[in-house]
């Protein structure tokens, strides 16, 4: 048996005619940069999330970078965030000369612990950047309330993994000052390369992001800001447009698979990251906790079942960032980093493959 970790091939076969039609349309008109599909996708995504503005960009990393630039983040500024995340979250902060201030996470969800944020705020705090880990937003109401109490500090949701999730009736990416997502192929809504998007209801921030992504141009060859080459290309926008038509079905499938994982594993007392299955999470990953991770991964690999570790080393322990960050100790992040194992997950994961995965996890306790 060989089980894909994320089954993009089956997804492509289901969407092949629509994807080919969309791509061929781009090839026919030849507007590979900022073609009409870019504006069309931005309108569709804005309507989907309820956010007033959507700005497509070259990647999820670029979305975070451009958002920080739009807020004027620079040398010595502090950004409060989590160390239990992909490196891009801290990378963009350091690239601007700012300082990541790491706050520990919740033991059950792996998301930033909102109760610890207030103690990390200083006069240098320029933004708070919670990560919607594994497809599930953090406690955004509490985070927004803390930000409001301290002079309306901007909150940037790093929603690279959570597009399509809902939090108290609102869509992820429309929960704070700015929302950023990724269309990396393995994400819940992915393209066939790199891509991302920024969401905001603030007109000034939206204008800044639009100009920054095209080298700071207000119009052709007129540069009013320092910017980057951060556009999402037209073909990638076309792919996401084709995938959008199947997206709600895929979320429902992810929820069904997530519920089935929960039921099967809970029945046998397997420890796992807590993800709510009421659409609060889109199950970008499904992650269990194991005291002997290498043993579990070896047992699964022997059965042809792939795994991944998201994430094995907290960012405040990475050599590139250890001397460039601030924050109190983060013991929960350290503990989770040693125990997390992500299992195969995706809308096209079959019940047979899921059952085989669960049986192997149970046998490897």
SELO-812013 format. One line per field, with one value per residue (C-alpha): residue number from 1; residue in one letter; z, x, y negated. Coordinates in nm, 4 decimals, padded with zeros to 6 digits, always signed. Layout:
// residues N
rokol <- NUM;...
loba <- A;...
w <- Z;...
u <- X;...
v <- Y;...
This chain:
// residues 365
rokol <- 1;2;3;4;5;6;7;8;9;10;11;12;13;14;15;16;17;18;19;20;21;22;23;24;25;26;27;28;29;30;31;32;33;34;35;36;37;38;39;40;41;42;43;44;45;46;47;48;49;50;51;52;53;54;55;56;57;58;59;60;61;62;63;64;65;66;67;68;69;70;71;72;73;74;75;76;77;78;79;80;81;82;83;84;85;86;87;88;89;90;91;92;93;94;95;96;97;98;99;100;101;102;103;104;105;106;107;108;109;110;111;112;113;114;115;116;117;118;119;120;121;122;123;124;125;126;127;128;129;130;131;132;133;134;135;136;137;138;139;140;141;142;143;144;145;146;147;148;149;150;151;152;153;154;155;156;157;158;159;160;161;162;163;164;165;166;167;168;169;170;171;172;173;174;175;176;177;178;179;180;181;182;183;184;185;186;187;188;189;190;191;192;193;194;195;196;197;198;199;200;201;202;203;204;205;206;207;208;209;210;211;212;213;214;215;216;217;218;219;220;221;222;223;224;225;226;227;228;229;230;231;232;233;234;235;236;237;238;239;240;241;242;243;244;245;246;247;248;249;250;251;252;253;254;255;256;257;258;259;260;261;262;263;264;265;266;267;268;269;270;271;272;273;274;275;276;277;278;279;280;281;282;283;284;285;286;287;288;289;290;291;292;293;294;295;296;297;298;299;300;301;302;303;304;305;306;307;308;309;310;311;312;313;314;315;316;317;318;319;320;321;322;323;324;325;326;327;328;329;330;331;332;333;334;335;336;337;338;339;340;341;342;343;344;345;346;347;348;349;350;351;352;353;354;355;356;357;358;359;360;361;362;363;364;365
loba <- X;X;X;X;X;X;X;X;X;X;X;X;X;X;X;X;X;X;X;X;X;X;X;X;X;X;X;X;X;X;X;X;X;X;X;X;X;X;X;X;X;X;X;X;X;X;X;X;X;X;X;X;X;X;X;X;X;X;X;X;X;X;X;X;X;X;X;X;X;X;X;X;X;X;X;X;X;X;X;X;X;X;X;X;X;X;X;X;X;X;X;X;X;X;X;X;X;X;X;X;X;X;X;X;X;X;X;X;X;X;X;X;X;X;X;X;X;X;X;X;X;X;X;X;X;X;X;X;X;X;X;X;X;X;X;X;X;X;X;X;X;X;X;X;X;X;X;X;X;X;X;X;X;X;X;X;X;X;X;X;X;X;X;X;X;X;X;X;X;X;X;X;X;X;X;X;X;X;X;X;X;X;X;X;X;X;X;X;X;X;X;X;X;X;X;X;X;X;X;X;X;X;X;X;X;X;X;X;X;X;X;X;X;X;X;X;X;X;X;X;X;X;X;X;X;X;X;X;X;X;X;X;X;X;X;X;X;X;X;X;X;X;X;X;X;X;X;X;X;X;X;X;X;X;X;X;X;X;X;X;X;X;X;X;X;X;X;X;X;X;X;X;X;X;X;X;X;X;X;X;X;X;X;X;X;X;X;X;X;X;X;X;X;X;X;X;X;X;X;X;X;X;X;X;X;X;X;X;X;X;X;X;X;X;X;X;X;X;X;X;X;X;X;X;X;X;X;X;X;X;X;X;X;X;X;X;X;X;X;X;X;X;X;X;X;X;X;X;X;X;X;X;X;X;X;X;X;X;X;X;X;X;X;X;X
w <- +00.0000;-00.0864;+00.0607;-00.0541;+00.2236;+00.0196;-00.2902;-00.5449;-00.8386;-00.7665;-00.7132;-01.0489;-01.2312;-01.0879;-01.1954;-01.5096;-01.7712;-01.5678;-01.4934;-01.8528;-01.9756;-01.7319;-01.8197;-02.1943;-02.1595;-02.0129;-02.2846;-02.5467;-02.4150;-02.3127;-02.0107;-01.7796;-01.5254;-01.3807;-01.6395;-01.5928;-01.3813;-01.1074;-01.0535;-01.0950;-00.8258;-00.5902;-00.6285;-00.5683;-00.2608;-00.1182;-00.1534;-00.0018;+00.3116;+00.3457;+00.3584;+00.1702;-00.0029;-00.1351;-00.2791;-00.4416;-00.3996;-00.4937;-00.1843;+00.1710;+00.2856;+00.0594;+00.2019;+00.5514;+00.4371;+00.2379;+00.5253;+00.7693;+00.5187;+00.4757;+00.8534;+00.8419;+01.0425;+01.0588;+01.2598;+01.6272;+01.6122;+01.7942;+01.6564;+01.9019;+01.7557;+01.8183;+01.7842;+01.6950;+01.3274;+00.9864;+00.9637;+00.7327;+01.0288;+01.1913;+00.8733;+00.7413;+01.0746;+01.0850;+00.7180;+00.8042;+01.0956;+01.3493;+01.6439;+01.6877;+02.0431;+02.0999;+02.3205;+02.4115;+02.2777;+02.4116;+02.4891;+02.3295;+02.0000;+01.9442;+01.8773;+02.0505;+02.4108;+02.4154;+02.7952;+02.7617;+02.4978;+02.7174;+02.9263;+02.6066;+02.4913;+02.5154;+02.3711;+02.0720;+01.9877;+01.6297;+01.5622;+01.6960;+01.4555;+01.5650;+01.3448;+01.2581;+01.3095;+01.1347;+00.9807;+01.3032;+01.4118;+01.7530;+02.0077;+01.7821;+01.9913;+02.2936;+02.0832;+01.9179;+02.2585;+02.3951;+02.0897;+02.1338;+02.5016;+02.4051;+02.1490;+01.8679;+01.7877;+01.4399;+01.4385;+01.1414;+01.1155;+00.9605;+00.7975;+00.5603;+00.6663;+00.7447;+00.4370;+00.4490;+00.8269;+01.0327;+01.3724;+01.5445;+01.2152;+01.0340;+00.7826;+00.8553;+00.6838;+00.7894;+01.1651;+01.2339;+01.0844;+00.8159;+00.7143;+00.5078;+00.3385;+00.1159;-00.1994;-00.1801;-00.3479;-00.0225;+00.1410;+00.1636;-00.1392;-00.3392;-00.6786;-00.8839;-00.7652;-00.5183;-00.4458;-00.1614;-00.0674;+00.1765;+00.3136;+00.4931;+00.5464;+00.5786;+00.2580;+00.3383;+00.4170;+00.0986;-00.1140;+00.0469;-00.0156;-00.3799;-00.4403;-00.2451;-00.4430;-00.7692;-00.6519;-00.4685;-00.7802;-00.7598;-01.1397;-01.4007;-01.3210;-01.0422;-00.7130;-00.3978;-00.1620;-00.1259;-00.2593;-00.3857;-00.6896;-00.5150;-00.7763;-00.8120;-01.1754;-01.3886;-01.4502;-01.0778;-01.0290;-01.3036;-01.1221;-00.7955;-00.9785;-01.1150;-00.7730;-00.6023;-00.7652;-00.5722;-00.2558;-00.0371;-00.1173;-00.0242;+00.3099;+00.3883;+00.3000;+00.5224;+00.8084;+00.7593;+00.7540;+01.0571;+01.2510;+01.1567;+01.2682;+01.5964;+01.6660;+01.5757;+01.7665;+02.0707;+02.1064;+02.1679;+02.3770;+02.1198;+02.2086;+01.9396;+01.8641;+01.9385;+01.6249;+01.6301;+01.3532;+01.3138;+01.0380;+01.2974;+01.1473;+00.7857;+00.8929;+00.6856;+00.8774;+01.1113;+01.3944;+01.6715;+01.9703;+02.0363;+02.2965;+02.0551;+01.7260;+01.5323;+01.6262;+01.5064;+01.1824;+01.1112;+01.1705;+00.9388;+00.6715;+00.6749;+00.5771;+00.3009;+00.5053;+00.4893;+00.7794;+00.8423;+01.1434;+01.1714;+01.3385;+01.4915;+01.6291;+01.7704;+01.5977;+01.9129;+01.9171;+01.5523;+01.5122;+01.2620;+01.5117;+01.8611;+01.8820;+01.7009;+01.9121;+02.2515;+02.4767;+02.7850;+02.7953;+02.5727;+02.7304;+02.5648;+02.2194;+02.3055;+02.4234;+02.1190;+01.8813;+02.0207;+01.9954;+01.6919;+01.3922;+01.1004;+00.9247;+00.5665;+00.5180;+00.2303;+00.0679;-00.1428;+00.1353;+00.1125;+00.4130;+00.3447;+00.3567;+00.6652;+00.8464;+00.7597;+00.8969;+01.2197;+01.2695;+01.2381;+01.4830;+01.7352;+01.6954;+01.7541;+02.0881
u <- +00.0000;+00.1253;-00.0717;-00.0097;+00.0426;-00.1631;-00.3332;-00.2955;-00.3105;-00.6658;-00.7697;-00.6201;-00.8010;-01.1328;-01.0597;-00.8559;-01.0995;-01.1626;-00.7945;-00.6909;-00.9607;-00.8497;-00.4813;-00.5522;-00.7435;-00.4321;-00.2118;-00.4484;-00.4562;-00.0889;-00.1157;+00.1008;+00.1556;-00.1454;-00.3819;-00.7607;-00.7632;-00.5761;-00.8570;-01.1186;-00.9566;-00.9231;-01.2928;-01.3890;-01.1678;-01.2865;-01.6473;-01.5641;-01.4023;-01.6181;-01.3071;-01.3325;-00.9960;-00.7962;-00.4479;-00.2926;+00.0840;+00.3670;+00.3536;+00.2313;+00.5709;+00.5409;+00.1937;+00.3391;+00.6351;+00.4236;+00.1749;+00.4508;+00.5928;+00.2474;+00.2373;+00.5765;+00.7566;+01.1284;+01.4493;+01.3976;+01.0214;+00.8803;+00.6302;+00.4659;+00.4195;+00.4598;+00.7764;+00.5763;+00.5240;+00.6907;+00.9992;+00.8382;+00.6507;+00.9747;+01.1789;+00.9844;+01.0134;+01.3912;+01.4289;+01.2813;+01.5190;+01.2428;+01.2475;+01.0261;+00.8933;+00.7954;+00.5026;+00.4345;+00.1425;-00.1548;-00.0810;-00.4004;-00.4133;-00.0543;-00.1870;-00.0453;-00.1651;-00.3584;-00.3281;+00.0482;+00.0429;-00.0261;+00.2885;+00.4979;+00.3735;+00.6210;+00.6335;+00.8148;+00.5347;+00.4284;+00.2005;+00.0734;+00.0935;-00.0973;-00.0705;-00.3783;-00.1911;-00.2950;-00.5934;-00.7496;-00.7489;-00.6219;-00.8402;-00.8778;-01.1417;-00.9136;-00.6111;-00.8019;-00.9261;-00.5714;-00.4558;-00.7395;-00.6553;-00.3013;-00.3689;-00.5154;-00.2023;-00.2474;-00.3153;-00.1977;-00.3459;-00.0913;-00.3602;-00.1306;-00.2940;-00.6504;-00.8173;-01.1804;-01.1940;-01.4489;-01.4217;-01.7456;-01.9261;-01.6451;-01.4008;-01.0312;-00.8405;-01.1170;-01.0693;-00.8298;-00.6499;-00.4875;-00.5148;-00.2503;-00.2802;-00.0766;-00.1692;+00.1309;+00.0211;-00.0287;-00.2499;-00.6277;-00.6627;-00.3441;-00.2098;+00.0588;+00.3501;+00.3759;+00.1009;-00.0683;-00.3090;-00.3565;-00.6984;-00.7989;-01.0915;-00.8590;-00.8404;-00.5002;-00.3422;-00.4887;-00.3470;-00.0047;-00.0043;-00.1076;+00.1737;+00.4387;+00.3760;+00.4684;+00.7938;+00.6186;+00.4558;+00.1520;+00.1490;+00.3917;+00.7461;+00.6252;+00.7555;+00.6004;+00.7130;+00.9908;+00.8450;+00.9165;+00.8402;+00.5555;+00.2882;+00.1059;+00.1286;-00.1820;-00.1560;-00.1451;-00.4515;-00.6245;-00.5492;-00.6950;-01.0050;-01.0623;-01.0108;-01.2517;-01.5478;-01.4650;-01.3374;-01.6474;-01.6892;-01.3251;-01.3715;-01.6687;-01.4592;-01.1754;-01.4210;-01.5643;-01.2156;-01.1137;-01.4194;-01.3436;-00.9808;-01.0977;-01.3484;-01.1164;-00.8161;-01.0103;-01.1645;-00.8150;-00.6858;-00.4369;-00.3151;-00.3663;-00.3782;-00.7304;-00.9029;-01.2715;-01.4635;-01.7385;-01.5478;-01.3414;-01.0576;-01.0101;-00.7660;-00.4741;-00.2886;-00.4006;-00.1521;-00.1106;+00.1246;+00.3671;+00.6404;+00.8556;+00.8025;+01.0784;+00.9349;+00.5885;+00.7184;+00.9252;+00.6254;+00.4079;+00.6786;+00.7114;+00.3422;+00.3847;+00.2229;+00.4019;+00.4216;+00.5565;+00.6597;+00.5135;+00.7429;+01.0476;+01.2363;+01.0731;+01.1960;+01.3508;+01.5796;+01.6839;+02.0386;+01.9326;+01.6908;+01.8176;+02.0144;+01.7590;+01.4485;+01.2998;+01.0488;+01.0042;+01.0641;+00.8361;+00.8255;+00.4978;+00.6388;+00.9438;+00.7305;+00.5035;+00.7988;+00.9301;+00.5970;+00.3969;+00.3446;+00.1190;-00.0717;-00.2041;-00.4822;-00.6768;-01.0166;-00.9399;-00.8035;-01.0004;-01.1663;-00.9547;-00.6285;-00.7396;-00.8328;-00.4962;-00.3207;-00.5201;-00.4648;-00.0899;-00.0907;-00.2889;-00.0545;+00.2482;+00.1371
v <- +00.0000;-00.3485;-00.6376;-00.9955;-01.2497;-01.4982;-01.3594;-01.6391;-01.3967;-01.2854;-01.6459;-01.7424;-01.4622;-01.5849;-01.9432;-01.8768;-02.0192;-02.3367;-02.3899;-02.3349;-02.5712;-02.8405;-02.8036;-02.7964;-03.1204;-03.2834;-03.1354;-03.2745;-03.6310;-03.6302;-03.8621;-03.6557;-03.9328;-04.1195;-03.9696;-03.9801;-03.6626;-03.8502;-04.1004;-03.8262;-03.6133;-03.9089;-03.9847;-03.6207;-03.5892;-03.9193;-03.8055;-03.4660;-03.6065;-03.9168;-04.1356;-04.4647;-04.4237;-04.1296;-04.1776;-03.8705;-03.8339;-03.6014;-03.3781;-03.3533;-03.4770;-03.7790;-03.8444;-03.8722;-04.0824;-04.3281;-04.3579;-04.4496;-04.6979;-04.8537;-04.9097;-05.0793;-04.8115;-04.8788;-04.8717;-04.7912;-04.7468;-04.4444;-04.1943;-03.9550;-03.6077;-03.2346;-03.0242;-02.7120;-02.7846;-02.7780;-02.9955;-03.2549;-03.4028;-03.5196;-03.5510;-03.8498;-04.0306;-03.9958;-04.0933;-04.4343;-04.4837;-04.4231;-04.1822;-03.8742;-03.8583;-03.4981;-03.3973;-03.0363;-02.8332;-02.6405;-02.2776;-02.1494;-02.3481;-02.4636;-02.8142;-03.1208;-03.1502;-03.4777;-03.5002;-03.5516;-03.8265;-04.1276;-04.0747;-04.0843;-04.4268;-04.7163;-05.0691;-04.9145;-04.6703;-04.7425;-04.4436;-04.1120;-03.8182;-03.5061;-03.1968;-02.9892;-02.6639;-02.3421;-02.5248;-02.6601;-03.0271;-03.1268;-03.3095;-03.6121;-03.7923;-03.7977;-03.8961;-04.1804;-04.2985;-04.3062;-04.5000;-04.7500;-04.8068;-04.8994;-05.1694;-04.9581;-04.7647;-04.6114;-04.2367;-04.0298;-03.6813;-03.4461;-03.2342;-03.0443;-02.7166;-02.8238;-02.9703;-02.8584;-02.8188;-03.0099;-03.1751;-03.2748;-03.3259;-03.5085;-03.3692;-03.3339;-03.6183;-03.8605;-03.8394;-04.1281;-04.4285;-04.2150;-03.8502;-03.6724;-03.3357;-03.1062;-02.9171;-02.6831;-02.3565;-02.1636;-02.4273;-02.3768;-02.6079;-02.5728;-02.6706;-02.4919;-02.7002;-02.9849;-03.2343;-03.4146;-03.6915;-03.9777;-04.0743;-04.3937;-04.6290;-04.9289;-05.1357;-05.2877;-04.9515;-04.8024;-05.0842;-05.0466;-04.6693;-04.7142;-04.9622;-04.7717;-04.4492;-04.6323;-04.7911;-05.0738;-05.2154;-05.4436;-05.4368;-05.3087;-05.4240;-05.6524;-05.5103;-05.6545;-05.3771;-05.1231;-04.8004;-04.4512;-04.2378;-04.0604;-03.9882;-03.6573;-03.5537;-03.5193;-03.1443;-03.0712;-03.2913;-03.0939;-02.7660;-02.8955;-03.0214;-02.6713;-02.5163;-02.7549;-02.5815;-02.2605;-02.4265;-02.4151;-02.0458;-01.9882;-02.1624;-01.9395;-01.6349;-01.7560;-01.8028;-01.4540;-01.3028;-01.5090;-01.3906;-01.0302;-01.0628;-01.2171;-00.9399;-00.6530;-00.7875;-00.9090;-00.5634;-00.4304;-00.7212;-00.8515;-01.2001;-01.4606;-01.8307;-01.9513;-02.0785;-02.1652;-01.9900;-02.2533;-02.4395;-02.6266;-02.4241;-02.3210;-02.0472;-02.1665;-01.8978;-01.6240;-01.5950;-01.3410;-01.3503;-01.0652;-01.0218;-00.8219;-00.9994;-00.8249;-00.4864;-00.5869;-00.7333;-00.4221;-00.1950;-00.4023;-00.4232;-00.0439;-00.0275;-00.2874;-00.5645;-00.9015;-01.1463;-01.4949;-01.6996;-02.0489;-02.1693;-01.9947;-02.2983;-02.6126;-02.9280;-03.0709;-02.7664;-02.7977;-02.9268;-03.1943;-03.3523;-03.2681;-03.5925;-03.8075;-03.7502;-03.8291;-03.6606;-03.4496;-03.0747;-02.8661;-02.5176;-02.4143;-02.4883;-02.2786;-01.9871;-01.9925;-02.0182;-01.6894;-01.5032;-01.6198;-01.3908;-01.4853;-01.2071;-01.1902;-01.4448;-01.5908;-01.5978;-01.2901;-01.0679;-00.7445;-00.5802;-00.2693;-00.4640;-00.6524;-00.3321;-00.1770;-00.4842;-00.4794;-00.1055;-00.1560;-00.4474;-00.2399;+00.0543;-00.1695;-00.3149
